[in-house]
């Protein structure tokens, strides 16, 4: 990526002025990708060099995890500038995810009116229309003329979310009608709003589920949908961009939910972010315990080999085939765990029907073991010319591969159920158990088929 490399060169050579000019003149999507790809320290550095308007535009497009990270890294003034420019609904959504101390500090420094808007949104239940709506809309009265309504748009439109749809309310803020900007522009100057507006209003209530609200907007092909309370008072609107974000989130959740993974999705996203962006201590905390298990398993595997030391001394050729049996088992186990994890994320595995998937994988491992074990056994017999060695190799590979594929599905499944990190923990567990059982199976097979030579 040229932009990424150029940025790295400027940072390395400490050419901050050139770097500032480069990032502020870059394409929006290229800049967004750059911000996501940069290491944490460089990401904060580059973001601080952006002009205010561009910084806010980029910030709004970032995932919530990146937003959290940036706000936590900024100095007080910069964080407040970025946060203060967000729409009230975006502020409320970010409040849910930020650490309590950071959220409290940011909201306390907002102007009174903005603080009240955000606080009102936070008063509604999560995943409801009330929580995702914005109070930034334009309302007019039915007694106004078209020219008066247009004048209000000019006066207040600059600070509102949308000016293409206007809502007609009475003195108690009850929703009476809706009129488009196009209809106002095309109307005679002195024509009353009452004669232009439509009273057939599509709306949602504050406690309507956010997905239902987004679908209402999409199904009726609207740019925005009004949100009313239970007394029909207009309290906010949901715009098309927010609706599309909600539908995308809900579709993703639905895929995970069908696989029984709705909680897994959020948890794994958080874990993945910590393993990539977290401190070295956070990475140790996740990965070292599993590697300690591998170390202990390696020592136990050594004890197994030591127990059959006499067999190795009697037939030196036995040592030649230990890597063949172990590596094949290890590779097929890794294959299985990778297949399981990918299928889990994509929703191809139903956790409630896990055992059906598991038995199919065991059958796959067994048949592959028979094929490769037969081939390896024939090669071993022709190579070494020792009666029984081919059988020992063939049986060992078949059983080891069957066990490895079984573990490749079973271990990640158990870790997910126990809420452990399957990505970091599956392979160490699989390797440890496979090594011990694989060596035991190999030497037991040798004792059975080559016992007359030992």
C-alpha positions in Angstrom: 0.0 0.0 0.0 1.8 3.2 -1.2 0.2 5.5 1.4 1.1 3.2 4.2 4.7 3.0 3.1 5.0 6.8 2.5 3.6 7.4 6.0 6.2 5.0 7.5 9.0 6.8 5.6 7.9 10.2 6.9 7.6 9.0 10.5 11.0 7.3 10.3 12.6 10.4 9.0 10.6 12.7 11.3 9.1 14.7 8.4 6.0 15.7 10.3 5.1 18.7 8.1 5.2 16.5 5.0 3.3 13.8 6.8 0.6 16.3 7.8 0.2 17.5 4.2 0.1 13.9 2.9 -2.6 12.6 5.1 -4.8 15.7 4.8 -4.7 15.4 1.0 -5.3 11.7 0.8 -8.4 9.9 -0.4 -11.0 9.4 2.4 -11.2 5.6 2.0 -7.4 5.2 1.7 -7.0 7.3 4.8 -9.6 5.2 6.6 -7.7 2.0 5.7 -4.5 3.6 6.8 -5.8 4.5 10.2 -7.0 0.9 10.8 -3.7 -0.6 9.6 -1.3 1.5 11.6 0.1 0.4 15.0 -1.7 2.1 17.9 1.0 4.8 18.6 1.3 5.8 14.9 -2.5 5.8 14.5 -2.9 8.4 17.3 0.0 10.4 15.9 -1.5 10.5 12.3 -5.0 11.2 13.6 -3.7 14.2 15.6 -2.3 15.6 12.3 -5.7 15.6 10.5 -7.7 18.8 10.1 -10.6 18.9 12.5 -13.4 18.3 9.9 -11.5 15.4 8.3 -10.7 13.9 11.7 -14.4 13.9 12.6 -15.4 12.4 9.3 -12.9 9.6 9.7 -13.8 9.1 13.4 -17.5 8.6 12.5 -16.5 5.8 10.0 -14.4 3.8 12.4 -15.5 0.8 14.4 -16.4 1.4 18.0 -13.2 -0.4 19.2 -11.0 2.1 17.2 -13.1 5.0 18.5 -12.6 3.9 22.1 -8.9 3.5 21.6 -8.5 7.0 20.0 -10.5 8.8 22.6 -8.7 7.2 25.4 -5.3 8.2 23.9 -6.2 11.8 23.2 -5.5 14.7 25.5 -8.6 16.2 27.1 -9.1 19.0 24.7 -8.7 16.9 21.5 -11.0 14.2 22.8 -13.7 16.7 23.7 -13.4 18.4 20.2 -14.0 15.1 18.4 -16.7 13.9 20.8 -18.5 17.2 20.8 -18.9 17.2 17.0 -20.7 13.8 16.9 -24.4 13.6 16.5 -26.3 12.9 19.8 -27.2 9.4 18.8 -23.6 8.6 18.0 -22.6 10.1 21.3 -25.1 7.9 23.1 -23.9 4.8 21.3 -20.3 5.6 22.2 -21.2 6.2 25.8 -22.3 2.5 26.1 -18.9 1.3 25.1 -16.4 3.7 26.8 -15.0 3.1 30.2 -17.2 4.8 32.8 -14.6 7.4 33.8 -13.9 8.4 30.2 -17.6 8.6 29.4 -18.4 10.7 32.5 -15.6 13.1 31.7 -16.7 13.6 28.1 -20.4 14.1 28.9 -19.7 16.5 31.7 -17.8 18.9 29.4 -20.6 19.1 26.8 -22.8 22.2 26.6 -25.9 22.0 28.7 -28.3 21.5 25.7 -26.1 18.7 24.1 -25.7 17.1 27.5 -29.5 17.0 27.9 -29.9 15.5 24.5 -27.4 12.7 25.2 -28.8 12.0 28.6 -32.3 11.8 27.1 -31.1 9.2 24.6 -29.4 7.2 27.3 -32.7 7.0 29.2 -34.1 4.7 26.6 -33.5 0.9 26.6 -30.6 -0.3 24.4 -31.5 -1.5 20.9 -34.6 0.6 20.7 -35.6 3.4 18.4 -35.3 5.9 21.3 -31.7 4.9 21.8 -30.6 5.3 18.1 -32.7 8.3 17.1 -31.3 11.8 16.8 -33.1 14.9 18.2 -31.5 16.9 15.4 -34.5 17.5 13.1 -36.5 20.5 11.8 -40.2 20.9 12.9 -42.6 23.4 11.5 -46.2 24.5 12.1 -49.1 23.9 9.8 -50.1 27.6 10.0 -46.8 28.6 8.4 -46.5 29.5 4.7 -44.1 27.7 2.4 -41.8 30.7 2.4 -41.8 30.9 6.2 -41.0 27.2 6.4 -38.1 27.6 3.9 -36.8 30.5 6.0 -36.7 28.3 9.0 -34.8 25.6 7.1 -32.1 28.3 6.1 -31.9 29.5 9.7 -31.7 26.1 11.4 -30.8 23.5 8.7 -27.0 23.8 9.0 -26.9 22.1 12.4 -29.6 19.4 11.7 -29.1 15.8 10.6 -31.3 16.2 7.5 -33.4 19.0 5.9 -35.0 16.9 3.2 -38.0 15.9 5.3 -39.8 18.3 7.7 -42.2 17.4 10.4 -45.3 19.3 11.3 -46.1 19.5 15.0 -48.6 21.4 17.2 -47.8 23.5 20.2 -47.4 20.3 22.4 -45.0 18.7 19.9 -47.6 16.2 18.7 -46.9 14.9 15.2 -49.5 16.2 12.8 -48.0 15.8 9.3 -44.9 15.5 7.2 -43.7 17.5 4.2 -40.7 17.2 1.9 -38.3 19.9 1.0 -39.2 19.4 -2.7 -42.9 20.0 -1.9 -42.1 23.2 -0.1 -39.8 24.5 -2.9 -42.4 23.8 -5.5 -45.3 25.4 -3.6 -46.4 29.0 -3.9 -44.8 31.3 -1.3 -48.0 32.1 0.5 -49.4 28.5 0.4 -50.0 27.2 3.9 -48.1 24.1 5.1 -51.4 22.5 6.1 -52.4 22.4 2.4 -49.1 20.7 1.4 -48.4 18.3 4.2 -49.3 14.6 4.3 -51.2 13.3 7.3 -50.5 9.7 6.3 -47.4 9.4 8.5 -45.2 6.4 8.9 -43.6 6.5 12.3 -42.2 4.3 15.1 -42.4 4.6 18.9 -39.4 5.1 21.2 -39.6 1.5 22.5 -39.8 -0.1 19.0 -36.9 -2.5 18.5 -34.1 -0.9 16.5 -34.2 -3.6 13.8 -38.0 -3.1 13.3 -37.5 0.7 13.1 -34.8 0.3 10.5 -36.9 -2.1 8.4 -39.8 0.3 8.5 -37.6 2.9 7.0 -36.3 0.6 4.4 -39.6 -0.9 3.5 -41.3 2.5 3.0 -38.2 3.8 1.1 -37.8 6.8 3.4 -34.9 9.1 4.1 -35.9 9.3 7.7 -38.6 8.0 10.0 -40.0 10.1 12.9 -39.9 8.6 16.4 -42.7 9.5 18.8 -43.4 8.8 22.5 -46.5 7.1 23.8 -48.3 10.4 23.7 -47.6 10.9 20.0 -45.1 13.7 20.7 -42.2 13.9 18.2 -38.9 13.3 20.1 -36.5 12.4 17.3 -35.8 10.8 13.9 -33.9 7.8 12.6 -32.0 8.5 9.3 -31.3 6.1 6.5 -27.6 5.9 7.3 -28.3 4.8 10.8 -30.9 2.3 9.6 -28.4 0.7 7.2 -25.8 0.4 10.0 -28.4 -1.2 12.3 -29.6 -3.7 9.6 -25.9 -4.7 8.9 -25.4 -5.2 12.6 -28.6 -7.2 13.0 -27.8 -9.4 10.0 -24.4 -10.2 11.4 -26.0 -11.0 14.8 -28.6 -13.2 13.1 -25.9 -15.3 11.4 -24.1 -15.8 14.8 -27.4 -16.4 16.6 -28.4 -19.2 14.2 -25.1 -20.8 15.1 -25.6 -20.1 18.8 -22.8 -17.6 18.7 -24.4 -14.2 19.5 -22.3 -13.8 22.6 -19.3 -15.5 21.0 -19.1 -12.8 18.3 -18.7 -9.9 20.7 -16.3 -11.8 23.0 -14.1 -12.9 20.1 -14.0 -9.4 18.6 -12.8 -8.0 22.0 -10.2 -10.8 22.4 -8.9 -10.4 18.9 -8.4 -6.7 19.4 -6.5 -7.2 22.6 -4.2 -9.8 21.1 -3.4 -7.4 18.2 -3.5 -4.0 19.9 -3.1 -4.9 23.6 0.0 -4.5 25.8 2.6 -7.2 26.0 1.3 -8.2 29.4 -2.3 -8.7 28.0 -0.8 -10.9 25.2 1.1 -12.9 27.8 -2.0 -13.4 29.9 -3.9 -15.0 27.0 -1.1 -17.0 25.4 1.4 -18.1 28.0 -0.9 -20.4 30.1 -1.7 -22.5 27.0 2.0 -22.7 26.1 2.9 -23.8 29.6 0.4 -26.7 29.0 2.3 -27.5 25.8 5.6 -27.5 27.7 4.3 -29.9 30.3 2.8 -32.1 27.5 6.2 -32.1 25.8 7.8 -33.4 29.0 5.2 -36.1 29.4 5.8 -37.1 25.7 9.5 -37.4 26.6 8.6 -39.8 29.4 6.6 -41.9 27.0 9.7 -42.2 24.7 11.9 -42.9 27.7 9.6 -45.8 28.6 10.2 -47.4 25.2 13.9 -46.6 25.1 14.8 -50.4 24.9 12.6 -50.7 21.8 14.4 -47.8 20.1 17.8 -49.4 21.0 16.7 -52.7 19.6 15.3 -51.3 16.3 17.0 -48.0 15.4 14.6 -47.6 12.4 11.7 -46.9 14.8 13.1 -43.4 15.5 13.0 -42.6 11.8 9.2 -42.8 11.6 8.3 -40.9 14.8 8.3 -37.5 13.0 6.2 -39.0 10.2 3.5 -40.2 12.6 3.6 -37.1 14.8 3.8 -34.5 12.1 0.9 -36.0 10.1 -1.2 -36.1 13.2 -0.3 -32.5 14.1 -1.1 -31.2 10.7 -4.5 -32.9 10.4 -5.4 -31.7 13.9 -4.5 -28.1 13.0 -6.5 -28.5 9.8 -9.6 -29.6 11.7 -9.4 -26.8 14.3 -9.0 -24.2 11.6 -12.0 -25.7 9.7 -14.0 -25.7 12.9 -13.2 -22.1 13.8 -13.9 -20.7 10.3 -17.2 -22.7 10.0 -18.1 -21.4 13.5 -17.6 -17.8 12.5 -19.4 -18.1 9.2 -22.4 -19.9 10.9 -21.9 -23.2 9.1 -21.7 -25.1 12.4 -24.8 -25.3 14.6 -23.6 -25.6 18.2 -26.8 -27.4 19.2 -26.0 -30.1 16.6 -22.3 -30.2 17.3 -22.0 -34.0 17.7 -23.3 -34.5 14.1 -20.5 -32.3 12.8 -18.0 -34.0 15.1 -18.8 -37.6 14.1 -18.5 -36.5 10.4 -15.0 -35.1 11.1 -14.0 -38.2 13.0 -15.1 -40.3 10.0 -13.1 -38.0 7.7 -10.0 -38.4 9.9 -10.3 -42.2 10.0 -10.6 -42.6 6.2 -7.7 -40.2 5.6 -5.7 -42.1 8.2 -6.4 -45.4 6.4 -5.3 -44.0 3.0 -2.1 -42.3 4.3 -1.4 -45.0 6.8 -1.5 -47.7 4.1 0.8 -45.6 1.9 3.2 -45.0 4.7 3.2 -48.6 5.8 4.0 -49.9 2.3 6.8 -47.3 2.0 8.2 -48.3 5.5 8.2 -52.0 4.6 9.9 -51.5 1.3 12.4 -49.1 2.7 13.5 -51.0 5.9 12.4 -54.5 4.9 11.4 -55.3 8.6 8.4 -57.6 8.9 5.6 -55.9 10.9 7.0 -52.4 10.7 4.6 -51.4 7.9 1.6 -52.6 9.9 2.8 -50.7 13.0 3.2 -47.5 11.0 -0.1 -47.9 9.2 -2.1 -48.6 12.4 -0.3 -45.8 14.3 -1.0 -43.2 11.6 -4.7 -44.2 11.2 -5.4 -44.0 14.9 -3.3 -40.9 15.4 -5.1 -39.0 12.6 -8.5 -40.1 13.8 -7.7 -38.8 17.3 -6.2 -35.6 16.0 -9.3 -34.7 13.8 -11.5 -35.6 16.8 -9.6 -33.2 19.0 -9.5 -30.5 16.2 -13.2 -30.1 16.6 -13.7 -31.1 20.2 -11.1 -28.9 21.9 -12.3 -25.5 20.3 -15.9 -26.5 21.0 -15.1 -27.1 24.7 -13.1 -23.9 25.0 -15.9 -21.8 23.4 -18.4 -23.4 25.8 -16.1 -22.6 28.8 -15.6 -19.0 27.5 -11.9 -19.5 27.0 -10.0 -18.1 24.0 -10.2 -20.8 21.4 -7.9 -19.1 19.0 -5.0 -19.1 21.4 -5.8 -22.3 23.3 -7.0 -24.9 20.8 -3.7 -25.8 19.1 -1.6 -26.1 22.3 -4.2 -28.5 23.8 -4.5 -30.5 20.5 -0.7 -30.7 20.1 -0.2 -31.8 23.8 -2.8 -34.5 23.8 -2.0 -35.7 20.3 1.7 -36.0 21.1 1.2 -38.1 24.2 -1.5 -40.4 22.7 0.3 -40.6 19.3 3.6 -41.7 20.8 1.8 -44.2 23.1 -0.1 -45.6 20.1 3.0 -45.9 18.0 5.1 -47.7 20.6 2.2 -50.0 21.5 1.7 -50.9 17.9 5.4 -51.6 17.6 5.2 -53.9 20.7 2.3 -55.8 19.1 3.6 -56.2 15.6 7.4 -56.3 16.2 7.4 -57.9 19.6 9.3 -60.8 18.3 12.2 -58.6 17.4 12.4 -56.6 20.7 
